[in-house]
Every structure is written in C-alpha cells, then in structure tokens.
Amino acid sequence: MDMNIHEIKEKTTEDLLRILPDIEKQLSEVRFGLAAGRIKNVKEAGLLRRTVARIKTVVHERYGKHLS
C-alpha cells in the first residue's frame, strides 16, 4: 500500500493510527518473503517503509501542534 503524502494528510489521525499496524505487518511479511526468496520485487519493501515513515511523521506533527 503506497500512499503519497497528500493521501496521508487527508486522513484523520485516528484513521492513520488504525492503518499503521496493518502496513507495518505488510512490511514485515514482505521482508520475510524477500529473505525466503518468495518475493522478487525488492522495491515493495522500500515503498512500504516510506509509507510507514510518512504516517509516523504526520501523526507526530499533529500531536506536536496539540502539545504546544
């Protein structure tokens, strides 16, 4: 699930926190698949990793604004 920053910012914080574990699970499965040789698309792991980072960044930015 590759989401760009605009799609992520459109979602509520609750939605992001709800989908984050699912994406992290997908990333874990892709990493195991790469290690086992079942998955050939190495790029998929990078896309998922970046999506996780984007979601965490947006959530952190939103919480930072509420704490200030």
Buried (B, 14 or more C-beta within 10 A) or exposed (E): EEBEEEEBEEBEBEEBEEBBEEBBEBBEBBBEBBEEEEBEEEEBBEBBBBBBEBBBEBBEEBEEEEEE
